[in-house]
Amino acid sequence: MKRRSLLGLGALGLLAGWALRPSDLGQPHAPYFAALNQLLRREGGGIPLLVVDLARLDQNAERLANQLGNQLPLRLVAKSLASIGLLEYLAKKLGTQRFMVFHQPQINQLAVNFPQADLLLGKPLPAAAALSFYQQLPQGSAFVPARQLTWLIDSQTRLQEYAALANALNQPLQIAFEIDIGLARGGFATPEALGSALNWLRSTPNLLRIRGLMGYDAHLAHTPFWVNQDTAFAQSAARYQAFIASAATFSELWPAQPLLNGAGSLAYALHTRLATPLNEVAVGSALLKPSDFDSPLLGDLQPALWVASPVLKALPGQLPFLDSAQPLLQRWDRNRQQTYYLYGGQWPATPVSPAGLSYDALYGRSANQERLIGSLGTGLQVDDWVFLRPQRSEGLFELLNQLVLLRNGRLVGSWSASGA
């Protein structure tokens, strides 16, 4: 009797364990992606693509413009929107020629393609990288660096290096100071440290011209649960104001209308509803809204960028060296029933359609033929397309050559995914 009870309990335990197996997550393409799948089967050309949904991009841009209103001018972040075509489109739509730029030769590319632009460096570059900009700028260029380009200075040492560069070039250089507003992003650590740099600048013959300050505060979007976000914002804004006050005491150096830049895609919304020291904000990724930018602060914006890749192979979900265990593994996890190999791979992106697809942690990833697993419920066939949502746009454009433009269910053109 006792043995039967134990056997019964064991059977119940097995049944309970079996009931805990993963749910079948597989589903066919949702209507939006089903239509896009059929479109790309006809017109996609059979190679991996970056698809920009222009209707969603427009809605995001309009939402951003409404939030900023006339309160805060916009500076587009070029590293997150690294396509000349995309930047031209957004600059026209949002009425700005201000760009934040981070890399060489991107600075030269923007100077050539946007000769009326106002360029602000988003990070401090070695003086040698700055020198290469001047060496590569075409003779007779309509872009005038002395009034259209602002280099970022984060330390006394870099200030001295750029002063030497300006003297060597025998031309003025505009600079802005990066300041630490309490979020461990580097730059001048205190208003006193900035004052010391300005004092050196005042006492040393040089060709540097001060434009203003830059304090990056995107980490405010990720305040931990024990920190009140509005309080953290107020503290960083107070630090920014202290730097402004320190700089303003050097009236002969400090401009009457300084540039006061900050924010970022994750934090710009805070500056639209709270008292801010800024007179412009930098925004880039929010307009495409990759998944790293899923935040309550960006809740009104929609994903507008997809990686799309055709299915090269649709196979039973086998794993090497596990032939005998495979049937049990598939019965336990129905999301391992099928294997799909894509054209290309290892993008910083997550499969979103059909639902239920995932990378195969037991097999590994590939840049040549990315392996995804899913259940029979996905309904995928060879030459169907899989859609992945990028985690970020920065660096992604370099992996694919073209942005394909989607509007109202039709492909309406393309932009080069390079050149910015």
C-alpha positions in Angstrom: 0.0 0.0 0.0 2.8 2.4 0.9 4.6 1.5 -2.3 1.5 2.3 -4.3 1.2 5.6 -2.5 4.7 6.5 -3.3 4.3 5.5 -7.0 1.1 7.6 -7.1 2.9 10.6 -5.6 5.7 10.1 -8.1 3.3 10.0 -11.0 1.5 13.1 -9.7 4.9 14.8 -9.5 5.8 13.9 -13.0 2.4 15.2 -14.3 2.9 18.4 -12.3 6.4 18.8 -13.7 5.1 18.2 -17.2 2.4 20.8 -16.8 5.2 23.3 -16.1 6.8 22.8 -19.5 7.1 25.9 -21.7 4.0 27.1 -23.5 3.8 26.9 -27.3 4.5 30.6 -28.2 4.4 30.1 -32.0 2.0 32.2 -34.0 1.9 33.2 -37.7 2.8 36.7 -38.7 0.5 39.4 -37.3 -1.4 41.3 -40.0 1.2 44.2 -40.2 4.0 41.8 -40.7 2.0 39.4 -42.8 1.5 42.1 -45.4 5.2 43.2 -45.2 6.2 39.5 -45.6 4.2 39.3 -48.8 5.5 42.6 -50.1 9.1 41.6 -49.5 8.6 38.2 -51.0 7.6 40.1 -54.2 10.0 43.1 -54.0 12.6 42.6 -51.3 15.3 41.3 -53.5 16.1 38.3 -51.3 18.8 39.9 -49.1 18.7 41.2 -45.5 17.2 44.7 -45.3 16.7 47.5 -42.8 13.1 48.6 -43.2 12.0 52.1 -42.1 8.3 52.6 -41.7 7.9 56.2 -42.8 4.4 56.6 -41.4 5.6 55.6 -37.9 8.7 57.8 -38.3 6.5 60.7 -39.2 4.3 60.2 -36.2 7.3 60.0 -33.9 8.7 63.2 -35.4 5.4 65.0 -35.0 5.1 63.8 -31.4 8.6 65.0 -30.7 7.9 68.4 -32.3 4.7 68.8 -30.3 6.6 68.0 -27.0 9.4 70.4 -27.7 7.2 73.1 -29.1 9.0 76.5 -29.1 10.5 75.8 -25.8 13.6 73.8 -26.8 15.4 73.7 -30.2 16.3 70.2 -31.4 19.7 68.8 -32.3 19.6 65.6 -34.2 22.1 62.9 -33.1 23.9 61.7 -36.2 25.4 58.5 -34.8 21.9 57.1 -34.2 20.5 58.2 -37.5 23.6 57.4 -39.6 22.2 57.9 -43.1 22.5 61.1 -45.0 19.1 60.4 -46.5 17.5 59.8 -43.1 19.1 62.9 -41.7 18.0 65.1 -44.6 14.4 63.8 -44.3 14.3 64.5 -40.5 16.1 67.8 -40.7 13.5 69.1 -43.2 10.5 67.6 -41.3 11.7 68.9 -37.9 13.1 72.3 -39.2 16.6 71.9 -37.8 20.1 72.1 -39.2 21.6 71.3 -35.8 23.5 68.0 -35.5 25.4 66.2 -32.8 28.3 64.3 -34.3 30.6 61.8 -32.7 33.0 60.3 -35.3 35.4 60.9 -38.0 34.9 60.9 -41.0 31.3 61.6 -40.1 32.1 65.2 -39.3 33.5 65.8 -42.8 30.6 64.0 -44.4 28.0 66.2 -42.6 30.0 69.4 -43.4 29.9 68.5 -47.1 26.2 67.3 -47.2 24.9 70.0 -44.8 26.9 73.2 -45.6 24.6 75.3 -43.4 24.7 72.9 -40.5 25.6 73.7 -36.9 27.7 70.7 -35.7 28.4 70.0 -32.0 30.7 67.2 -31.0 29.0 64.7 -28.7 32.2 63.4 -27.2 35.8 64.7 -26.9 38.1 63.6 -29.7 41.9 63.5 -29.7 43.4 66.6 -31.2 44.8 64.4 -34.0 41.2 63.4 -35.0 40.2 67.1 -35.0 43.3 67.9 -37.2 42.2 65.3 -39.7 38.9 67.1 -40.1 40.7 70.3 -41.2 43.0 68.4 -43.5 40.1 66.6 -45.2 37.8 69.7 -45.6 37.6 70.6 -49.3 39.2 73.9 -50.3 36.6 76.5 -50.8 34.0 74.6 -48.8 30.8 76.6 -47.9 31.0 75.1 -44.4 32.9 77.5 -42.1 34.3 75.6 -39.1 35.1 78.7 -37.1 31.3 79.4 -36.7 29.6 76.1 -37.6 31.6 73.5 -35.7 32.0 73.2 -31.9 34.6 70.8 -30.4 34.0 69.3 -27.0 36.5 69.8 -24.2 36.4 67.6 -21.1 39.6 68.4 -19.2 42.3 71.0 -18.7 44.8 68.8 -20.7 42.5 68.6 -23.7 41.9 72.3 -23.5 45.6 72.9 -23.8 45.8 70.5 -26.7 43.1 72.2 -28.7 44.6 75.6 -27.9 47.9 74.3 -29.5 45.9 73.0 -32.5 44.2 76.3 -33.1 47.6 78.0 -33.0 49.1 75.5 -35.4 46.2 75.9 -37.8 46.2 79.7 -37.2 42.4 79.8 -37.1 39.8 80.1 -34.4 38.2 77.0 -33.0 34.9 76.9 -31.2 34.7 74.8 -28.1 32.0 73.7 -25.5 32.9 72.2 -22.1 31.6 68.8 -21.1 30.4 68.9 -17.5 29.6 66.2 -15.0 26.1 66.8 -13.7 26.3 63.9 -11.2 25.8 60.9 -13.5 29.4 59.7 -13.9 29.7 60.6 -17.6 33.0 62.4 -17.3 33.9 66.0 -18.1 34.7 68.7 -15.7 33.9 67.3 -12.3 33.1 70.6 -10.5 32.3 74.2 -11.2 35.6 75.0 -9.6 37.5 72.8 -12.0 35.8 74.5 -14.9 36.7 77.9 -13.4 40.4 76.9 -13.3 40.2 75.9 -17.0 38.6 79.3 -17.8 41.2 81.1 -15.8 44.0 79.4 -17.7 42.2 80.3 -21.0 42.0 83.9 -19.9 45.7 84.1 -19.1 47.0 82.4 -22.1 47.1 83.8 -25.7 45.0 81.4 -27.8 42.5 81.2 -30.7 39.8 79.3 -28.8 36.3 80.7 -28.7 33.8 79.4 -26.1 30.3 78.3 -27.3 28.8 76.9 -24.1 28.3 73.6 -22.1 27.1 70.1 -22.7 25.9 67.8 -19.9 24.5 64.4 -20.8 21.7 63.1 -18.5 20.1 60.2 -20.3 20.8 58.0 -17.2 18.0 59.9 -15.5 15.6 57.6 -17.4 17.0 54.6 -15.4 16.8 55.9 -11.9 16.6 52.9 -9.4 13.4 52.3 -7.5 14.7 54.0 -4.4 15.4 57.3 -6.2 12.7 59.7 -7.2 13.2 60.6 -10.8 12.0 64.2 -10.6 14.3 64.7 -7.5 17.3 63.3 -9.4 16.5 65.5 -12.4 16.3 68.6 -10.1 19.6 67.7 -8.6 21.3 67.4 -12.0 19.7 70.6 -13.2 21.0 72.4 -10.1 24.5 71.1 -10.8 24.2 72.3 -14.4 23.1 75.8 -13.1 26.2 75.9 -10.9 28.5 75.3 -13.8 26.7 78.1 -15.8 27.2 80.4 -12.8 30.9 79.6 -12.6 31.4 80.2 -16.3 29.4 83.4 -16.4 31.9 85.0 -14.0 34.4 85.1 -16.9 32.4 87.6 -18.7 35.1 88.4 -21.3 35.1 84.7 -22.4 31.6 83.6 -21.8 29.2 84.4 -24.7 26.1 86.5 -24.2 23.9 83.6 -25.6 25.7 80.4 -24.6 24.8 77.0 -26.0 23.5 74.8 -23.2 23.0 71.3 -24.5 22.0 68.1 -22.9 19.3 65.4 -22.6 19.3 62.6 -25.1 16.5 60.4 -26.4 15.8 58.8 -23.1 15.7 62.0 -21.1 14.4 64.8 -23.4 10.8 64.4 -22.2 11.9 65.3 -18.6 13.1 68.7 -19.9 9.8 69.4 -21.5 7.8 69.1 -18.3 10.3 70.2 -15.6 12.4 73.3 -15.1 15.5 72.9 -17.2 18.8 74.8 -17.6 19.0 73.8 -21.3 18.4 75.8 -24.4 18.5 72.8 -26.7 18.1 69.1 -26.5 19.8 66.3 -28.5 17.6 63.5 -29.8 18.2 60.6 -32.2 17.2 57.1 -31.4 13.8 58.0 -30.1 12.7 58.7 -33.6 13.3 55.1 -34.6 12.6 53.7 -31.2 14.7 50.5 -31.0 14.0 48.3 -28.0 16.8 49.7 -25.8 14.6 52.9 -25.7 11.5 51.2 -24.4 10.8 53.5 -21.5 7.7 55.1 -19.9 9.2 58.5 -21.0 8.9 57.4 -24.6 5.6 55.6 -24.3 3.9 57.6 -27.0 6.5 56.7 -29.7 6.4 53.6 -31.9 9.1 51.3 -33.3 9.8 52.4 -36.8 12.8 50.3 -37.8 13.1 46.6 -38.5 15.7 44.1 -39.6 14.1 41.9 -42.3 15.7 38.7 -43.5 14.5 35.8 -45.7 14.3 32.2 -44.5 16.9 30.1 -46.3 16.1 26.8 -44.6 13.2 25.5 -42.6 14.1 22.2 -40.9 13.0 20.0 -38.0 14.5 21.3 -34.8 17.4 18.9 -34.5 20.6 19.5 -32.5 23.9 17.7 -33.2 25.1 15.0 -30.8 21.6 14.8 -29.1 19.8 12.5 -31.5 18.4 10.3 -28.8 17.3 13.1 -26.5 15.8 15.2 -29.3 12.2 13.8 -29.3 11.9 14.3 -25.5 13.4 17.8 -25.8 10.9 18.8 -28.5 8.0 17.4 -26.5 9.1 19.3 -23.4 9.6 22.5 -25.3 7.4 22.8 -28.4 9.2 26.0 -29.3 12.1 23.8 -30.4 10.1 21.9 -33.0 11.4 23.8 -36.0 14.7 25.4 -37.0 14.9 28.4 -39.4 18.1 29.6 -40.9 18.2 33.3 -42.0 20.3 35.1 -44.6 22.9 36.8 -42.5 22.7 37.4 -38.8 24.3 38.4 -35.5 22.5 41.7 -35.6 21.8 43.5 -32.3 18.1 42.7 -32.7 15.5 40.5 -31.3 13.0 38.4 -33.4 9.5 39.8 -33.2 7.5 38.2 -36.0 6.4 35.5 -36.3 5.9 35.4 -32.6 7.6 32.7 -30.7 10.9 32.7 -32.5 14.1 32.9 -30.5 17.9 32.4 -30.9 19.0 28.9 -30.1 21.2 29.1 -27.0 22.1 25.4 -27.3 23.4 25.9 -30.8 24.9 29.5 -30.9 24.7 32.4 -33.3 26.0 33.0 -36.8 26.7 36.2 -38.8 26.2 34.1 -42.0 23.1 32.0 -41.3 21.4 33.0 -38.1 19.6 30.0 -36.5 16.2 30.6 -34.9 14.0 28.1 -33.3 10.2 28.0 -33.0 7.1 25.8 -33.0 5.1 24.6 -36.0 2.7 27.3 -35.1 4.8 30.0 -36.8 3.9 28.6 -40.2 7.1 29.8 -41.7 8.3 28.5 -45.1 11.5 28.9 -47.1 11.6 32.4 -48.7 9.2 33.9 -46.1 10.7 36.8 -44.2 11.5 37.1 -40.5 11.4 40.5 -38.8 13.6 41.5 -35.9 13.5 44.7 -33.8 16.8 46.3 -33.3 18.0 46.9 -29.8 19.7 50.1 -31.0 20.3 51.8 -34.3 23.8 53.0 -33.4 26.3 50.7 -35.3 23.5 48.8 -37.0 23.5 50.8 -40.2 27.1 49.8 -40.8 26.1 46.1 -41.0 23.6 46.6 -43.8 23.9 48.7 -46.9 20.5 50.1 -47.4 17.4 51.5 -45.7 14.3 50.4 -47.5 11.4 52.8 -47.1 7.9 51.6 -46.3 4.8 53.7 -46.5 1.2 52.5 -46.3 2.0 49.0 -47.4 4.3 50.0 -50.3 8.0 50.3 -50.8 8.6 53.9 -51.9 12.4 54.1 -52.2 15.6 53.7 -50.2 18.4 55.5 -48.6 22.0 54.5 -48.3 22.7 53.2 -44.8 26.2 54.7 -44.8 27.7 58.1 -45.5 26.9 59.7 -42.2 
